Structures are given as C-alpha cells and as structure tokens.
Amino acid sequence: MKGKPELNNKQAVDSLSEVALREQIEKRAYHLWLAAGGRHGEDLRHWLQAEAEVLKAIKQDREERSLSAKPKLRPSPLLNESSPQ
C-alpha cells in the first residue's frame, strides 16, 4: 500500500479541501483522456497534466485576487509640487 502523496504546491491549495481538489483533477484528467481519444495506458500522464493545470489555475486565481485586494498607491500631491531652488 502506497503512502499518501504530498502536494507539491501546498500554498495553492490550502483553502481547498482535498476532496474538492481531487474532484477537479479527476474531471480535468477525464477530459484530457477523452481529448486523447480515450486510449488506455496513459492515465498517469493525464493525471499529472491535470494536476499541474489545476494547481496552476488555483495559484493564478489567488495571485489575481491578492493583487486586486491590495490598495493602489497614488503619488502624493506634495511630490508633484515644484520645490524652490
């Protein structure tokens, strides 16, 4: 019996439950399998590709949310004034 594999990108999935993450990967792997013609014997390749795609999408989504949540910095009006020389 194999041990439970550890996630490579724990930061990207910390708020997702393991079940929800697994379901997303399963669905993507299934679609990859269908797109490849439903041939058997490439299940590991489809799973690993699906896992990478799902984790990447989660990470990108989090980065976008993080960027949109940060306040935008505006230059100070004092910096725009000419100082006497």
Contacts in CASP RR format, 6 or more apart in sequence:
PFRMAT RR
TARGET T0000
AUTHOR 0000-0000-0000
METHOD contacts of the structure
MODEL  1
MKGKPELNNKQAVDSLSEVALREQIEKRAYHLWLAAGGRHGEDLRHWLQA
EAEVLKAIKQDREERSLSAKPKLRPSPLLNESSPQ
7 13 0 8 1.000
7 21 0 8 1.000
7 55 0 8 1.000
8 55 0 8 1.000
9 55 0 8 1.000
9 59 0 8 1.000
11 59 0 8 1.000
12 55 0 8 1.000
12 58 0 8 1.000
12 59 0 8 1.000
12 62 0 8 1.000
13 21 0 8 1.000
13 55 0 8 1.000
13 58 0 8 1.000
16 58 0 8 1.000
21 54 0 8 1.000
24 54 0 8 1.000
25 47 0 8 1.000
25 50 0 8 1.000
25 51 0 8 1.000
25 54 0 8 1.000
26 50 0 8 1.000
27 50 0 8 1.000
28 49 0 8 1.000
28 50 0 8 1.000
28 53 0 8 1.000
28 54 0 8 1.000
29 43 0 8 1.000
29 46 0 8 1.000
29 47 0 8 1.000
29 49 0 8 1.000
29 50 0 8 1.000
29 51 0 8 1.000
32 46 0 8 1.000
32 49 0 8 1.000
32 50 0 8 1.000
33 39 0 8 1.000
33 42 0 8 1.000
33 43 0 8 1.000
33 46 0 8 1.000
36 42 0 8 1.000
36 46 0 8 1.000
END
